[in-house]
Amino acid sequence: MLPEIVGFPDAEAVARHAASEFVQRAKQAIWDRGVFRVALAGGSTPRRTYELLATKEFASRVEWTSVQIFFGDERAVAPDHPESNFHTAHEALLDTVPLHTSQIHRMAGERGDLAQSAREYEAELSRSFALKREQGFPSFDLVMLGMGKDGHTASLFPFTTALGEKSAWVVKNEVPQLGTDRLTLTAPVLNAARCVMFLVAGADKAVSLERVLEGPRNEIELPSQLISPAGDLLWLIDEAAAARLSRKPKDPTELKSHPA
């Protein structure tokens, strides 16, 4: 499916539209299947989205008892560490809305053996989606992603081994350029989603965004190019990030079914 690239004046507007998309996708998924399964991202713009979702304006429109929360990736830190994606989401949203602990599925980044953590998270996905690996890939209703200025997304970093993974759902990924290891969902899982939503804001993303969206295919160097889901692909970008694009992003009102 071709991506819909949607422009906004600033990061706050990106976050607000993302919160509206979350609400609308949750309503549709719960209506269709009785559950909304979402994979959250780290980063400042997703965090602002979570803060908005925690406000009465948005939280009152979500049937939280039918929501299952997952994560696209995690750092090798404890869940209360400031750099933990779980900690960010918990502080901004999960501790505020009426979610039972059984509805929140975090990656155990604090374990010394991240390969084992990856296997355990894959088992958690298998239980939650009632799906075995040989049956295919779990299909999230919504995957939220950011993009780094190096073109990475989730913890799929340039030139790392996870980029070539074709069968595993979750892997430990060594990231030599950061001197660390990460846990991440793999590209095939991200691409099995009904909707993938990138949130990209800031002038420091402009060069890589131009290369990802308009440059030649180079998925090893620009892992965000790996993301091409069977469902919807939304790029929500602000003016600063879009500064180098040759094609003007769509206005939100041009979307086929933009959130109210």
NORTA-V350552 format. One record per backbone hydrogen bond with DSSP energy under -1.0 kcal/mol. CO is the residue of the C=O (numbers start at 1). NH is the residue of the N-H. E is the energy in kcal/mol with one decimal. If there is no record, write none. Layout:
CO;NH;E / CO;NH;E
//
This chain:
4;235;-2.8 / 5;250;-3.2 / 6;237;-2.7 / 8;239;-1.2 / 10;14;-1.7 / 11;15;-2.6 / 12;16;-2.3 / 13;17;-2.2 / 14;18;-2.4 / 15;19;-2.2 / 16;20;-1.9 / 17;21;-2.6 / 18;22;-2.4 / 19;23;-2.1 / 20;24;-2.5 / 21;25;-3.0 / 22;26;-2.3 / 23;27;-2.3 / 24;28;-2.2 / 25;29;-2.5 / 26;30;-2.5 / 27;31;-2.1 / 28;32;-2.6 / 29;33;-3.5 / 30;34;-1.1 / 36;68;-3.0 / 37;141;-1.9 / 37;142;-1.5 / 38;70;-2.7 / 39;144;-2.8 / 40;72;-2.7 / 43;47;-1.9 / 44;48;-2.1 / 45;49;-1.9 / 46;50;-2.4 / 47;51;-2.3 / 48;52;-2.1 / 49;53;-2.4 / 50;54;-1.4 / 52;55;-1.5 / 55;59;-3.2 / 56;60;-1.6 / 58;61;-1.9 / 59;62;-1.5 / 62;64;-1.6 / 63;66;-2.2 / 64;67;-1.7 / 66;36;-2.6 / 68;38;-2.3 / 69;105;-3.0 / 70;40;-2.5 / 72;185;-2.9 / 74;183;-2.5 / 75;77;-2.1 / 78;81;-2.0 / 81;84;-1.9 / 84;88;-2.2 / 85;89;-2.3 / 86;90;-3.1 / 87;91;-2.8 / 88;92;-2.2 / 89;93;-2.5 / 89;94;-2.2 / 90;95;-2.1 / 93;96;-2.2 / 93;97;-1.8 / 97;99;-2.1 / 100;103;-2.2 / 101;104;-1.4 / 103;69;-3.2 / 107;109;-1.8 / 108;111;-1.1 / 113;117;-1.8 / 114;118;-2.4 / 115;119;-1.9 / 116;120;-2.5 / 117;121;-2.3 / 118;122;-2.2 / 119;123;-2.0 / 120;124;-2.0 / 121;125;-2.4 / 122;126;-2.4 / 123;127;-2.2 / 124;128;-2.6 / 125;129;-2.7 / 126;131;-1.9 / 132;135;-1.9 / 133;136;-1.8 / 140;194;-3.2 / 142;39;-2.3 / 143;197;-3.1 / 145;199;-2.5 / 148;151;-2.2 / 151;224;-2.1 / 152;148;-2.3 / 153;156;-2.9 / 155;157;-1.0 / 156;153;-1.2 / 157;160;-1.5 / 160;163;-1.4 / 161;164;-1.6 / 162;165;-1.6 / 169;186;-2.1 / 171;184;-2.0 / 173;182;-2.2 / 175;178;-1.6 / 175;180;-1.6 / 180;175;-3.0 / 182;173;-3.1 / 183;74;-2.3 / 184;171;-2.3 / 186;190;-2.3 / 187;191;-2.6 / 189;192;-1.0 / 190;193;-1.1 / 191;230;-1.9 / 193;231;-1.1 / 194;232;-2.6 / 195;143;-2.2 / 196;234;-2.9 / 197;145;-2.6 / 198;236;-2.7 / 200;238;-1.5 / 202;205;-1.7 / 203;206;-1.4 / 205;209;-2.6 / 206;210;-2.1 / 207;211;-2.0 / 208;212;-2.8 / 209;213;-2.7 / 210;214;-2.6 / 211;215;-1.1 / 218;222;-2.7 / 220;159;-2.3 / 222;225;-2.4 / 223;226;-2.2 / 224;227;-1.2 / 232;196;-2.6 / 233;4;-2.9 / 234;198;-3.1 / 235;6;-3.3 / 236;200;-2.6 / 237;8;-1.8 / 238;242;-2.0 / 242;245;-1.7 / 250;7;-3.0 / 251;254;-2.4 / 252;255;-1.5
//
